[in-house]
Amino acid sequence: MKVLFVCNLNQNRSKTAEMLFKDRFATKSAGLYSGNLLTKSQILWADSIVVMEERQRSEIARRFPKEYLKKRIISWDIPDIFRYNDPELIGLLNNKVESLV
């Protein structure tokens, strides 16, 4: 399964998820406002898209309405308070990963 992780800046949450699950899935990560900016081709590549906050789902729908309707998008409700590879963030991500399978 190809999973795209999306957060605001692609520095902490989505980047950590991409690295954490790269042995379990084909993974990529992107940011909505900075970093590796989300593109149409990334959306088309993914089987599932994981956003860290519900408002990110809305932003994807606004920017890519046709592609949005064709994709499974899951919100993990993880706030933007963590640094890259933070042990607490890793624990939260591990608890949420079962929603992908």
Contact map, one row per residue, 1 for C-alpha under 8 A:
11100000000000000000000011000000000000000000001100000000000000000000000000000000000000000000000000000
11110000000000000000000011100000000000000000111100000000000000000000000000000000000000000000000000000
11111000000000000000000011110000000000000000011111000000000000000000000000000000000000000000000000000
01111100000000000100000000111100000000000110011111000000000000000000000000000000000000000000000000000
00111110000001101100000000111100000000000000000011110000000000000000000000000000000000000000000000000
00011111010001000000000000001111000001000000000011110001000000000000000000000000000000000000000000000
00001111110011000000000000000111000000000000000000111001000000000000000000000000000000000000000000000
00000111110000000000000000000011110000000000000000000001000000000000000000000000000000000000000000000
00000011111100000000000000000111111100000000000000000000000000000000000000000000000000000000000000000
00000111111111100000000000001111011110000000000000000000000000000000000000000000000000000000000000000
00000000111111100000000000000010001000000000000000000000000000000000000000000000000100000000000000000
00000000111111110000000000000000000000000000000000000000000000000000000000000000011110000000000000000
00000010011111111000000000000000000000000000000000010000000000000000000000000001011100001000000000000
00001110011111111100000000001110000000000000000000010000000000000000000000000000000000000000000000000
00001000011111111110000000001100000000000000000000000000000000000000000000000000000100000000000000000
00000000000111111111000000000000000000000000000000000000000000000000000000000000000110000100000000000
00001000000011111111100000001000000000000000000000000000000000000000000000000000000000000100100000000
00011000000001111111110000111000000000000000000000000000000000000000000000000000000000000000000000000
00000000000000111111110000100000000000000000000000000000000000000000000000000000000000000000000000000
00000000000000011111111000000000000000000000000000000000000000000000000000000000000000000100000000000
00000000000000001111111110100000000000000000000000000000000000000000000000000000000000000000000000000
00000000000000000111111111100000000000000000000000000000000000000000000000000000000000000000000000000
00000000000000000001111111000000000000000000000000000000000000000000000000000000000000000000000000000
00000000000000000000111111000000000000000000000000000000000000000000000000000000000000000000000000000
11100000000000000000111111100000000000000000000000000000000000000000000000000000000000000000000000000
11100000000000000000011111110000000000000000000000000000000000000000000000000000000000000000000000000
01111000000000000110110011111000000000000000000000000000000000000000000000000000000000000000000000000
00111000000000000100000001111100000000000000000000000000000000000000000000000000000000000000000000000
00011100010001101100000000111110000100000000000000000000000000000000000000000000000000000000000000000
00011110110001100000000000011111001111000000000000000000000000000000000000000000000000000000000000000
00000111111001000000000000001111111111000000000000000000000000000000000000000000000000000000000000000
00000111110000000000000000000111110011000000000000000001001000000000000000000000000000000000000000000
00000001100000000000000000000011111010000000000000000000000000000000000000000000000000000000000000000
00000001110000000000000000000011111110000000000000000000000000000000000000000000000000000000000000000
00000000111000000000000000000110111110000000000000000000000000000000000000000000000000000000000000000
00000000110000000000000000001110011111000000000000000000000000000000000000000000000000000000000000000
00000000010000000000000000000111111111100000000000000000000000000000000000000000000000000000000000000
00000100000000000000000000000111000111110110000000000000000000000000000000000000000000000000000000000
00000000000000000000000000000000000011111110000000000000000000000000000000000000000000000000000000000
00000000000000000000000000000000000001111111000000000000000000010010000000000000000000000000000000000
00000000000000000000000000000000000000111111100000000000000000000000000000000000000000000000000000000
00010000000000000000000000000000000001111111110000000000000000000000000000000000000000000000000000000
00010000000000000000000000000000000001111111110010000000000000000010001000000000000000000000000000000
00000000000000000000000000000000000000011111111000000000000000000010000000000000000000000000000000000
01000000000000000000000000000000000000001111111000000000000000000000000000000000000000000000000000000
01110000000000000000000000000000000000000111111110000000000000000000000000000000000000000000000000000
11110000000000000000000000000000000000000001111110000000000000000000001100000000000000000000000000000
11110000000000000000000000000000000000000000011111000000000000000000001111000000000000000000000000010
00111100000000000000000000000000000000000010011111100000000000000000001111000000000000000000000000000
00111100000000000000000000000000000000000000000111110000000000000000000011110000000000000000000000000
00001110000000000000000000000000000000000000000011111101100000000000000011111000000000000000000000000
00001110000011000000000000000000000000000000000001111101000000000000000000111110000000000000000000000
00000010000000000000000000000000000000000000000000111111100000000000000000111110000000000000000000000
00000000000000000000000000000000000000000000000000111111110000000000000000111000000000000000000000000
00000000000000000000000000000000000000000000000000001111111000000000000000000000000000000000000000000
00000111000000000000000000000001000000000000000000111111111100000000000000000000000000000000000000000
00000000000000000000000000000000000000000000000000101111111110000000000010100000000000000000000000000
00000000000000000000000000000000000000000000000000000111111111000000000000000000000000000000000000000
00000000000000000000000000000001000000000000000000000011111111100000000000000000000000000000000000000
00000000000000000000000000000000000000000000000000000001111111111001000000000000000000000000000000000
00000000000000000000000000000000000000000000000000000000111111111001100000000000000000000000000000000
00000000000000000000000000000000000000000000000000000000011111111000000000000000000000000000000000000
00000000000000000000000000000000000000000000000000000000001111111000000000000000000000000000000000000
00000000000000000000000000000000000000010000000000000000000111111111000000000000000000000000000000000
00000000000000000000000000000000000000000000000000000000000111111111100000000000000000000000000000000
00000000000000000000000000000000000000000000000000000000000000011111110000000000000000000000000000000
00000000000000000000000000000000000000010011000000000000000000011111111000000000000000000000000000000
00000000000000000000000000000000000000000000000000000000000110011111111000000000000000000000000000000
00000000000000000000000000000000000000000000000000000000000010001111111000000000000000000000000000000
00000000000000000000000000000000000000000000000000000000000000000111111100000000000000000000000000000
00000000000000000000000000000000000000000010001110000000000000000011111110000000000000000000000000000
00000000000000000000000000000000000000000000001110000000000000000000011111000000000000000000000000000
00000000000000000000000000000000000000000000000111100000100000000000001111100000000000000000000000000
00000000000000000000000000000000000000000000000111100000000000000000000111110000000000000000000000000
00000000000000000000000000000000000000000000000001111100100000000000000011111000000000000000000000000
00000000000000000000000000000000000000000000000001111100000000000000000001111100000000000000000100000
00000000000000000000000000000000000000000000000000111100000000000000000000111110000000000000000000000
00000000000000000000000000000000000000000000000000011000000000000000000000011111000000000001000000000
00000000000000000000000000000000000000000000000000011000000000000000000000001111110000000000000000000
00000000000010000000000000000000000000000000000000000000000000000000000000000111110000000000000000000
00000000000000000000000000000000000000000000000000000000000000000000000000000011111000000000000000000
00000000000110000000000000000000000000000000000000000000000000000000000000000011111101011000000000000
00000000000110000000000000000000000000000000000000000000000000000000000000000000111111001000000000000
00000000001110110000000000000000000000000000000000000000000000000000000000000000011111000000000000000
00000000000100010000000000000000000000000000000000000000000000000000000000000000001111101100000000000
00000000000000000000000000000000000000000000000000000000000000000000000000000000011111111100000000000
00000000000000000000000000000000000000000000000000000000000000000000000000000000000011111110000000000
00000000000000000000000000000000000000000000000000000000000000000000000000000000010001111111000000000
00000000000010000000000000000000000000000000000000000000000000000000000000000000011011111111100000000
00000000000000011001000000000000000000000000000000000000000000000000000000000000000011111111110000000
00000000000000000000000000000000000000000000000000000000000000000000000000000000000000111111111000000
00000000000000000000000000000000000000000000000000000000000000000000000000000100000000011111111100000
00000000000000001000000000000000000000000000000000000000000000000000000000000000000000001111111110000
00000000000000000000000000000000000000000000000000000000000000000000000000000000000000000111111111000
00000000000000000000000000000000000000000000000000000000000000000000000000000000000000000011111111000
00000000000000000000000000000000000000000000000000000000000000000000000000010000000000000001111111100
00000000000000000000000000000000000000000000000000000000000000000000000000000000000000000000111111111
00000000000000000000000000000000000000000000000000000000000000000000000000000000000000000000011111111
00000000000000000000000000000000000000000000000000000000000000000000000000000000000000000000000111111
00000000000000000000000000000000000000000000000100000000000000000000000000000000000000000000000011111
00000000000000000000000000000000000000000000000000000000000000000000000000000000000000000000000011111
